[in-house]
Amino acid sequence: MPDALAEPADATASDPPRPNAVVPVLAFAGIVVSLMQTLVIPIVPELPKLLDAPASDTAWAVTATLLAAAVATPVVGRLGDMFGKRRMLLVSVILLVTGSVLCALSESLVPMIVGRAVQGLSAAVVPLGISIMRDELPPERLAGSTALMSASLGVGGALGLPTAALIADHFDWHVLFWSSAAMGTVALALVLLFVPESAVRSGGRFDVVGGLGMATGLVCLLLAISKGADWGWSSGLTLGLFAVAVLVLLAWGRFELRTSEPLVDLRATARRQVLVTNLASVAIGFAMFAMSLVLPQLLQMPEQTGYGLGRSLLTAGLVMAPSGLVMMAFAPVSAAVSRAKGPKVTLMIGALVVAAGYGLNIVLMSQVWHLVVVSCVIGAGIGFTYGAMPALIMGAVDLSETAAANSLNTLMRSIGTSVASAIAGVVLSQMTISLGGYELPSEGGFKAVMGLGAGAALLAFAVASFIPRRRPLSPAEAAPQAAKAPAAAS
């Protein structure tokens, strides 16, 4: 991988960066994109009626976004390193607006699925934003800013559910997507006005074969995980997709090791600090999403079950919302701990806090305030971990690989959330009670998923312990040293 080259800056790049504007603008863009992912949740049960299609088909409105995001995140990250991170950030936000408008205009299934897939292509905004910060911000601002940007992924998800539920309850469902398009347009304008284009670009030739190989392998893998419960885990289609995913990704890895300009530098990814952080990220993604699966269902479960709280979707969203604010509040705390003790320690602390939150949930689940407390504790832990992971990644990769490395880390978290959804779905469908002729998840099923969430967080703690003992460079420390590379190359 060639060192970053300082290409001639365009007019935008010549303007001095304004940290007080750049950070909130990028964080806002990250929140807008993560809001998009939860926007459709309140209307999922109504989609068969709204789109005049079977529920098995309307489920693709969610699956299409997942698959598109998985493919786009590493590809767009690499393109950002090569041709300009701000440029690809703008492309991503434009795709978000375009997909939102397509959904807002849709009255049938196919346009909705296409629109949701186009929305999913915007998922690289958060890793691109982190990488722009590394290029543009002064060292003393970098650690806290990247922690905030990383946390925006969880913040938007937590705030999106009550916002979407409120809109769905009082307006036509198309307003959900018009709102997304409007927020995306605002984000686009703010990025154009306040975010500079970095002159740090690697250039080179895009690895088309690597991109197609990774896309094929990821789509097969995530499709099997997300649809396995519907198709049957032992069905030929599910097992065939898993087999194809393994074979394609192995062949892709072999190709990437042999090509001179790979989509993903597997040798850099195999560095102990990067590899272990990515493995921990899978477990953290699982732990974070388990909360999103359990708490809303507990809140909406009928009171006749003896453990359900019988609340509306809007109330469930409002209970989850404080966790997003807690994530944001703990971003600077995470950065401070990373500066003092190193991001490895921050990651391990966060994992323990998440595990403690699930342990608390097992014994406190009978009142609404119990679940507010639990979501805030888990949110605090996620805030710690999400702040530490970019610092660990950027402390171990070259400046020219920042966007691609952060995008891959984001992808690892997404794989964790997909696995959590699949496993939780199996557990809750197997551990049920009968009420009024309907099969509902049992209290034991919910507690089992909470236990899995705690176990995933403890696994992340154990995995993170293998990160090198030496205090890793924080982004603030790494940036000045990495910046010497272009000067040396010239």
GUPA-922074 format. One record per residue (C-alpha): x, y, z; chain; residue number from 1; residue in one letter. Coordinates in steps of 0.02 Angstrom, whole numbers, padded with zeros to 5 digits, always signed. Layout:
% residues N
> x_y_z_bado_sevo_nuvo
> X_Y_Z_A_NUM_A;
...
//
This chain:
% residues 490
> x_y_z_bado_sevo_nuvo
> +00000_+00000_+00000_A_1_M;
> +00079_+00163_-00052_A_2_P;
> +00100_+00302_+00071_A_3_D;
> -00024_+00444_+00068_A_4_A;
> +00015_+00575_-00062_A_5_L;
> -00021_+00759_-00040_A_6_A;
> -00113_+00791_-00203_A_7_E;
> -00153_+00969_-00255_A_8_P;
> -00294_+01027_-00145_A_9_A;
> -00451_+01095_-00222_A_10_D;
> -00527_+01260_-00172_A_11_A;
> -00618_+01183_-00028_A_12_T;
> -00462_+01103_+00041_A_13_A;
> -00371_+01269_+00043_A_14_S;
> -00487_+01338_+00174_A_15_D;
> -00427_+01308_+00352_A_16_P;
> -00533_+01179_+00443_A_17_P;
> -00649_+01246_+00577_A_18_R;
> -00658_+01114_+00714_A_19_P;
> -00804_+01198_+00802_A_20_N;
> -00906_+01174_+00643_A_21_A;
> -00829_+01016_+00569_A_22_V;
> -00862_+00905_+00720_A_23_V;
> -01049_+00943_+00746_A_24_P;
> -01082_+00936_+00558_A_25_V;
> -01002_+00765_+00540_A_26_L;
> -01087_+00701_+00698_A_27_A;
> -01254_+00764_+00633_A_28_F;
> -01226_+00673_+00468_A_29_A;
> -01187_+00514_+00564_A_30_G;
> -01346_+00530_+00667_A_31_I;
> -01451_+00559_+00510_A_32_V;
> -01383_+00400_+00430_A_33_V;
> -01410_+00295_+00587_A_34_S;
> -01587_+00366_+00604_A_35_L;
> -01621_+00297_+00431_A_36_M;
> -01588_+00120_+00492_A_37_Q;
> -01726_+00126_+00624_A_38_T;
> -01846_+00234_+00526_A_39_L;
> -01945_+00090_+00453_A_40_V;
> -01965_-00010_+00616_A_41_I;
> -02133_+00065_+00670_A_42_P;
> -02216_+00023_+00504_A_43_I;
> -02141_-00151_+00475_A_44_V;
> -02299_-00240_+00539_A_45_P;
> -02406_-00130_+00426_A_46_E;
> -02302_-00147_+00268_A_47_L;
> -02398_-00296_+00197_A_48_P;
> -02558_-00192_+00200_A_49_K;
> -02474_-00030_+00146_A_50_L;
> -02383_-00108_-00001_A_51_L;
> -02511_-00245_-00042_A_52_D;
> -02380_-00382_-00029_A_53_A;
> -02347_-00537_+00080_A_54_P;
> -02252_-00510_+00243_A_55_A;
> -02113_-00625_+00181_A_56_S;
> -02084_-00503_+00037_A_57_D;
> -02101_-00340_+00133_A_58_T;
> -01966_-00401_+00253_A_59_A;
> -01845_-00362_+00112_A_60_W;
> -01870_-00178_+00152_A_61_A;
> -01760_-00211_+00303_A_62_V;
> -01647_-00344_+00228_A_63_T;
> -01605_-00240_+00073_A_64_A;
> -01537_-00100_+00182_A_65_T;
> -01430_-00221_+00282_A_66_L;
> -01354_-00301_+00127_A_67_L;
> -01323_-00136_+00038_A_68_A;
> -01241_-00061_+00192_A_69_A;
> -01127_-00212_+00214_A_70_A;
> -01065_-00200_+00035_A_71_V;
> -01052_-00010_+00027_A_72_A;
> -00959_+00020_+00191_A_73_T;
> -00789_-00057_+00147_A_74_P;
> -00800_-00008_-00038_A_75_V;
> -00841_+00175_-00005_A_76_V;
> -00710_+00182_+00133_A_77_G;
> -00576_+00126_+00011_A_78_R;
> -00636_+00249_-00121_A_79_L;
> -00626_+00386_+00010_A_80_G;
> -00445_+00346_+00046_A_81_D;
> -00407_+00346_-00141_A_82_M;
> -00505_+00493_-00209_A_83_F;
> -00559_+00603_-00063_A_84_G;
> -00656_+00567_+00096_A_85_K;
> -00765_+00723_+00086_A_86_R;
> -00808_+00681_-00094_A_87_R;
> -00867_+00507_-00046_A_88_M;
> -00957_+00576_+00106_A_89_L;
> -01056_+00690_-00009_A_90_L;
> -01095_+00544_-00125_A_91_V;
> -01155_+00443_+00025_A_92_S;
> -01271_+00580_+00087_A_93_V;
> -01339_+00607_-00089_A_94_I;
> -01379_+00421_-00095_A_95_L;
> -01469_+00436_+00072_A_96_L;
> -01577_+00579_+00005_A_97_V;
> -01609_+00488_-00159_A_98_T;
> -01661_+00327_-00072_A_99_G;
> -01772_+00422_+00049_A_100_S;
> -01862_+00510_-00093_A_101_V;
> -01888_+00344_-00184_A_102_L;
> -01967_+00271_-00027_A_103_C;
> -02072_+00427_+00002_A_104_A;
> -02143_+00413_-00174_A_105_L;
> -02171_+00225_-00169_A_106_S;
> -02342_+00143_-00161_A_107_E;
> -02285_-00034_-00201_A_108_S;
> -02153_-00158_-00147_A_109_L;
> -02018_-00144_-00281_A_110_V;
> -01988_+00045_-00268_A_111_P;
> -01985_+00030_-00079_A_112_M;
> -01852_-00107_-00083_A_113_I;
> -01749_-00011_-00211_A_114_V;
> -01761_+00147_-00106_A_115_G;
> -01711_+00057_+00053_A_116_R;
> -01562_-00022_-00036_A_117_A;
> -01506_+00149_-00099_A_118_V;
> -01524_+00216_+00079_A_119_Q;
> -01412_+00074_+00139_A_120_G;
> -01275_+00129_+00021_A_121_L;
> -01250_+00283_+00132_A_122_S;
> -01190_+00180_+00281_A_123_A;
> -01007_+00231_+00262_A_124_A;
> -01040_+00407_+00326_A_125_V;
> -00981_+00370_+00504_A_126_V;
> -00811_+00291_+00460_A_127_P;
> -00783_+00425_+00328_A_128_L;
> -00820_+00559_+00458_A_129_G;
> -00696_+00483_+00580_A_130_I;
> -00564_+00480_+00444_A_131_S;
> -00596_+00661_+00396_A_132_I;
> -00571_+00709_+00577_A_133_M;
> -00404_+00620_+00581_A_134_R;
> -00348_+00719_+00429_A_135_D;
> -00413_+00890_+00479_A_136_E;
> -00426_+00914_+00667_A_137_L;
> -00289_+00973_+00785_A_138_P;
> -00220_+00831_+00894_A_139_P;
> -00297_+00896_+01055_A_140_E;
> -00472_+00887_+00978_A_141_R;
> -00457_+00720_+00890_A_142_L;
> -00489_+00589_+01026_A_143_A;
> -00649_+00666_+01091_A_144_G;
> -00714_+00707_+00918_A_145_S;
> -00689_+00532_+00847_A_146_T;
> -00771_+00459_+01002_A_147_A;
> -00922_+00571_+00973_A_148_L;
> -00929_+00526_+00788_A_149_M;
> -00921_+00341_+00826_A_150_S;
> -01056_+00357_+00958_A_151_A;
> -01171_+00445_+00833_A_152_S;
> -01207_+00273_+00761_A_153_L;
> -01289_+00221_+00924_A_154_G;
> -01363_+00392_+00959_A_155_V;
> -01461_+00397_+00797_A_156_G;
> -01523_+00220_+00823_A_157_G;
> -01586_+00259_+00998_A_158_A;
> -01669_+00423_+00950_A_159_L;
> -01739_+00356_+00787_A_160_G;
> -01867_+00237_+00862_A_161_L;
> -01969_+00365_+00963_A_162_P;
> -01956_+00493_+00823_A_163_T;
> -02016_+00369_+00693_A_164_A;
> -02154_+00304_+00807_A_165_A;
> -02216_+00480_+00839_A_166_L;
> -02221_+00521_+00653_A_167_I;
> -02304_+00355_+00609_A_168_A;
> -02439_+00381_+00742_A_169_D;
> -02489_+00556_+00685_A_170_H;
> -02448_+00569_+00499_A_171_F;
> -02453_+00470_+00337_A_172_D;
> -02312_+00342_+00332_A_173_W;
> -02230_+00428_+00184_A_174_H;
> -02186_+00573_+00300_A_175_V;
> -02056_+00459_+00381_A_176_L;
> -01956_+00458_+00221_A_177_F;
> -01987_+00639_+00175_A_178_W;
> -01916_+00681_+00347_A_179_S;
> -01763_+00574_+00311_A_180_S;
> -01740_+00661_+00143_A_181_A;
> -01755_+00832_+00226_A_182_A;
> -01627_+00792_+00361_A_183_M;
> -01511_+00719_+00229_A_184_G;
> -01525_+00878_+00126_A_185_T;
> -01480_+00983_+00279_A_186_V;
> -01331_+00870_+00313_A_187_A;
> -01276_+00885_+00131_A_188_L;
> -01282_+01075_+00137_A_189_A;
> -01186_+01081_+00301_A_190_L;
> -01049_+00965_+00235_A_191_V;
> -01032_+01072_+00080_A_192_L;
> -01016_+01229_+00186_A_193_L;
> -00906_+01174_+00330_A_194_F;
> -00810_+01013_+00293_A_195_V;
> -00647_+01032_+00195_A_196_P;
> -00577_+00905_+00074_A_197_E;
> -00415_+00829_+00134_A_198_S;
> -00264_+00828_+00019_A_199_A;
> -00214_+00659_+00094_A_200_V;
> -00260_+00531_-00038_A_201_R;
> -00177_+00369_-00088_A_202_S;
> -00234_+00373_-00269_A_203_G;
> -00209_+00214_-00370_A_204_G;
> -00325_+00092_-00458_A_205_R;
> -00484_+00029_-00378_A_206_F;
> -00488_-00159_-00350_A_207_D;
> -00644_-00205_-00449_A_208_V;
> -00620_-00393_-00433_A_209_V;
> -00592_-00376_-00245_A_210_G;
> -00747_-00269_-00229_A_211_G;
> -00855_-00395_-00322_A_212_L;
> -00782_-00539_-00222_A_213_G;
> -00812_-00456_-00055_A_214_M;
> -00988_-00403_-00105_A_215_A;
> -01033_-00580_-00159_A_216_T;
> -00963_-00660_-00001_A_217_G;
> -01043_-00534_+00117_A_218_L;
> -01214_-00541_+00033_A_219_V;
> -01216_-00731_+00042_A_220_C;
> -01160_-00731_+00224_A_221_L;
> -01279_-00597_+00287_A_222_L;
> -01424_-00662_+00184_A_223_L;
> -01403_-00834_+00263_A_224_A;
> -01392_-00758_+00437_A_225_I;
> -01540_-00640_+00418_A_226_S;
> -01655_-00759_+00324_A_227_K;
> -01602_-00925_+00402_A_228_G;
> -01745_-00925_+00528_A_229_A;
> -01874_-00899_+00389_A_230_D;
> -01800_-01023_+00267_A_231_W;
> -01745_-01150_+00399_A_232_G;
> -01568_-01162_+00464_A_233_W;
> -01548_-01336_+00392_A_234_S;
> -01628_-01295_+00224_A_235_S;
> -01527_-01317_+00066_A_236_G;
> -01538_-01132_+00025_A_237_L;
> -01471_-01074_+00193_A_238_T;
> -01331_-01202_+00199_A_239_L;
> -01289_-01168_+00017_A_240_G;
> -01271_-00982_+00050_A_241_L;
> -01157_-01015_+00198_A_242_F;
> -01051_-01131_+00091_A_243_A;
> -01040_-01006_-00052_A_244_V;
> -00994_-00868_+00071_A_245_A;
> -00851_-00970_+00144_A_246_V;
> -00783_-01021_-00027_A_247_L;
> -00798_-00847_-00103_A_248_V;
> -00720_-00758_+00046_A_249_L;
> -00575_-00882_+00051_A_250_L;
> -00543_-00855_-00135_A_251_A;
> -00563_-00667_-00110_A_252_W;
> -00435_-00668_+00030_A_253_G;
> -00311_-00763_-00078_A_254_R;
> -00335_-00638_-00218_A_255_F;
> -00318_-00487_-00103_A_256_E;
> -00151_-00552_-00037_A_257_L;
> -00083_-00566_-00213_A_258_R;
> -00144_-00403_-00291_A_259_T;
> -00037_-00248_-00280_A_260_S;
> -00179_-00127_-00239_A_261_E;
> -00308_-00227_-00139_A_262_P;
> -00479_-00167_-00083_A_263_L;
> -00432_-00222_+00093_A_264_V;
> -00251_-00234_+00146_A_265_D;
> -00263_-00401_+00236_A_266_L;
> -00086_-00389_+00300_A_267_R;
> -00129_-00226_+00389_A_268_A;
> -00292_-00304_+00448_A_269_T;
> -00195_-00451_+00519_A_270_A;
> -00092_-00338_+00633_A_271_R;
> -00129_-00391_+00808_A_272_R;
> -00204_-00227_+00866_A_273_Q;
> -00319_-00212_+00714_A_274_V;
> -00368_-00396_+00709_A_275_L;
> -00409_-00409_+00894_A_276_V;
> -00505_-00245_+00893_A_277_T;
> -00610_-00305_+00746_A_278_N;
> -00647_-00470_+00832_A_279_L;
> -00700_-00378_+00989_A_280_A;
> -00809_-00265_+00880_A_281_S;
> -00911_-00415_+00821_A_282_V;
> -00949_-00460_+01002_A_283_A;
> -00988_-00279_+01047_A_284_I;
> -01107_-00265_+00899_A_285_G;
> -01196_-00421_+00962_A_286_F;
> -01207_-00352_+01139_A_287_A;
> -01273_-00183_+01083_A_288_M;
> -01410_-00253_+00971_A_289_F;
> -01472_-00379_+01099_A_290_A;
> -01537_-00231_+01201_A_291_M;
> -01629_-00162_+01050_A_292_S;
> -01714_-00330_+01024_A_293_L;
> -01764_-00366_+01205_A_294_V;
> -01816_-00202_+01286_A_295_L;
> -01947_-00143_+01157_A_296_P;
> -02028_-00315_+01157_A_297_Q;
> -02036_-00322_+01347_A_298_L;
> -02116_-00151_+01351_A_299_L;
> -02248_-00196_+01221_A_300_Q;
> -02286_-00373_+01283_A_301_M;
> -02463_-00389_+01356_A_302_P;
> -02474_-00368_+01545_A_303_E;
> -02571_-00532_+01552_A_304_Q;
> -02408_-00624_+01526_A_305_T;
> -02354_-00573_+01701_A_306_G;
> -02192_-00494_+01640_A_307_Y;
> -02245_-00384_+01494_A_308_G;
> -02277_-00200_+01526_A_309_L;
> -02413_-00171_+01395_A_310_G;
> -02345_-00006_+01329_A_311_R;
> -02354_+00071_+01156_A_312_S;
> -02216_+00075_+01027_A_313_L;
> -02196_+00262_+01059_A_314_L;
> -02169_+00230_+01245_A_315_T;
> -02044_+00094_+01202_A_316_A;
> -01950_+00218_+01094_A_317_G;
> -01951_+00350_+01231_A_318_L;
> -01880_+00223_+01354_A_319_V;
> -01737_+00185_+01233_A_320_M;
> -01702_+00367_+01189_A_321_A;
> -01602_+00413_+01347_A_322_P;
> -01474_+00278_+01304_A_323_S;
> -01429_+00377_+01148_A_324_G;
> -01402_+00535_+01250_A_325_L;
> -01296_+00437_+01374_A_326_V;
> -01188_+00371_+01231_A_327_M;
> -01158_+00549_+01174_A_328_M;
> -01122_+00609_+01351_A_329_A;
> -00995_+00472_+01380_A_330_F;
> -00899_+00503_+01219_A_331_A;
> -00785_+00635_+01300_A_332_P;
> -00765_+00524_+01454_A_333_V;
> -00711_+00381_+01341_A_334_S;
> -00585_+00496_+01257_A_335_A;
> -00516_+00554_+01425_A_336_A;
> -00491_+00375_+01485_A_337_V;
> -00407_+00331_+01320_A_338_S;
> -00286_+00476_+01339_A_339_R;
> -00245_+00427_+01518_A_340_A;
> -00242_+00237_+01507_A_341_K;
> -00249_+00194_+01323_A_342_G;
> -00400_+00144_+01217_A_343_P;
> -00375_-00040_+01259_A_344_K;
> -00422_-00004_+01440_A_345_V;
> -00570_+00101_+01382_A_346_T;
> -00634_-00041_+01274_A_347_L;
> -00620_-00166_+01416_A_348_M;
> -00708_-00050_+01539_A_349_I;
> -00849_-00022_+01416_A_350_G;
> -00871_-00209_+01389_A_351_A;
> -00885_-00238_+01577_A_352_L;
> -01013_-00098_+01594_A_353_V;
> -01118_-00175_+01455_A_354_V;
> -01110_-00345_+01539_A_355_A;
> -01162_-00266_+01705_A_356_A;
> -01310_-00183_+01618_A_357_G;
> -01375_-00350_+01555_A_358_Y;
> -01347_-00429_+01725_A_359_G;
> -01450_-00288_+01799_A_360_L;
> -01585_-00318_+01669_A_361_N;
> -01606_-00499_+01721_A_362_I;
> -01659_-00445_+01896_A_363_V;
> -01740_-00277_+01851_A_364_L;
> -01871_-00296_+01716_A_365_M;
> -02040_-00270_+01801_A_366_S;
> -02056_-00079_+01791_A_367_Q;
> -02032_+00049_+01653_A_368_V;
> -01901_+00141_+01754_A_369_W;
> -01804_-00022_+01773_A_370_H;
> -01783_-00031_+01585_A_371_L;
> -01737_+00154_+01573_A_372_V;
> -01596_+00123_+01698_A_373_V;
> -01540_-00035_+01608_A_374_V;
> -01537_+00050_+01437_A_375_S;
> -01436_+00195_+01508_A_376_C;
> -01307_+00080_+01588_A_377_V;
> -01287_-00019_+01428_A_378_I;
> -01282_+00144_+01329_A_379_G;
> -01140_+00208_+01439_A_380_A;
> -01041_+00050_+01406_A_381_G;
> -01073_+00062_+01219_A_382_I;
> -01016_+00243_+01224_A_383_G;
> -00850_+00186_+01299_A_384_F;
> -00823_+00047_+01173_A_385_T;
> -00875_+00147_+01021_A_386_Y;
> -00756_+00285_+01072_A_387_G;
> -00610_+00165_+01096_A_388_A;
> -00622_+00064_+00936_A_389_M;
> -00579_+00201_+00811_A_390_P;
> -00432_+00253_+00920_A_391_A;
> -00364_+00075_+00919_A_392_L;
> -00387_+00057_+00732_A_393_I;
> -00310_+00225_+00686_A_394_M;
> -00166_+00198_+00804_A_395_G;
> -00113_+00046_+00701_A_396_A;
> -00141_+00094_+00518_A_397_V;
> -00063_+00218_+00399_A_398_D;
> -00147_+00384_+00364_A_399_L;
> -00184_+00325_+00186_A_400_S;
> -00285_+00176_+00253_A_401_E;
> -00390_+00266_+00383_A_402_T;
> -00560_+00265_+00297_A_403_A;
> -00544_+00085_+00236_A_404_A;
> -00488_+00023_+00408_A_405_A;
> -00628_+00114_+00499_A_406_N;
> -00755_+00053_+00372_A_407_S;
> -00702_-00126_+00399_A_408_L;
> -00719_-00102_+00587_A_409_N;
> -00895_-00033_+00562_A_410_T;
> -00934_-00185_+00455_A_411_L;
> -00878_-00301_+00595_A_412_M;
> -01001_-00218_+00714_A_413_R;
> -01138_-00240_+00584_A_414_S;
> -01100_-00425_+00569_A_415_I;
> -01115_-00436_+00759_A_416_G;
> -01287_-00354_+00755_A_417_T;
> -01345_-00472_+00617_A_418_S;
> -01289_-00624_+00716_A_419_V;
> -01376_-00555_+00871_A_420_A;
> -01539_-00535_+00776_A_421_S;
> -01530_-00712_+00708_A_422_A;
> -01484_-00796_+00874_A_423_I;
> -01608_-00695_+00976_A_424_A;
> -01744_-00737_+00850_A_425_G;
> -01708_-00923_+00870_A_426_V;
> -01708_-00913_+01061_A_427_V;
> -01868_-00812_+01073_A_428_L;
> -01958_-00923_+00947_A_429_S;
> -01911_-01081_+01043_A_430_Q;
> -01945_-01020_+01220_A_431_M;
> -02127_-00969_+01215_A_432_T;
> -02291_-00966_+01312_A_433_I;
> -02468_-00979_+01245_A_434_S;
> -02585_-00831_+01277_A_435_L;
> -02755_-00812_+01194_A_436_G;
> -02709_-00936_+01060_A_437_G;
> -02547_-00846_+01018_A_438_Y;
> -02368_-00901_+01050_A_439_E;
> -02268_-00764_+01136_A_440_L;
> -02086_-00761_+01194_A_441_P;
> -02073_-00818_+01374_A_442_S;
> -01991_-00726_+01519_A_443_E;
> -01855_-00859_+01517_A_444_G;
> -01826_-00825_+01332_A_445_G;
> -01797_-00641_+01365_A_446_F;
> -01680_-00680_+01508_A_447_K;
> -01585_-00802_+01398_A_448_A;
> -01557_-00665_+01267_A_449_V;
> -01500_-00547_+01405_A_450_M;
> -01379_-00680_+01463_A_451_G;
> -01314_-00696_+01286_A_452_L;
> -01291_-00508_+01279_A_453_G;
> -01192_-00512_+01440_A_454_A;
> -01091_-00659_+01376_A_455_G;
> -01050_-00567_+01214_A_456_A;
> -00991_-00416_+01313_A_457_A;
> -00881_-00526_+01423_A_458_L;
> -00813_-00609_+01267_A_459_L;
> -00768_-00436_+01200_A_460_A;
> -00679_-00401_+01365_A_461_F;
> -00581_-00563_+01351_A_462_A;
> -00536_-00535_+01169_A_463_V;
> -00483_-00355_+01202_A_464_A;
> -00361_-00417_+01334_A_465_S;
> -00255_-00485_+01190_A_466_F;
> -00227_-00312_+01117_A_467_I;
> -00041_-00273_+01139_A_468_P;
> +00001_-00222_+01318_A_469_R;
> +00101_-00071_+01269_A_470_R;
> -00003_+00086_+01273_A_471_R;
> -00067_+00106_+01095_A_472_P;
> -00051_+00274_+01012_A_473_L;
> -00209_+00374_+01024_A_474_S;
> -00267_+00459_+00863_A_475_P;
> -00204_+00625_+00931_A_476_A;
> -00031_+00552_+00951_A_477_E;
> -00035_+00450_+00792_A_478_A;
> -00090_+00590_+00677_A_479_A;
> +00068_+00697_+00686_A_480_P;
> +00179_+00544_+00661_A_481_Q;
> +00074_+00478_+00517_A_482_A;
> +00076_+00649_+00437_A_483_A;
> +00263_+00633_+00418_A_484_K;
> +00239_+00496_+00291_A_485_A;
> +00189_+00610_+00147_A_486_P;
> +00333_+00727_+00185_A_487_A;
> +00454_+00582_+00188_A_488_A;
> +00383_+00514_+00026_A_489_A;
> +00405_+00680_-00060_A_490_S;
//
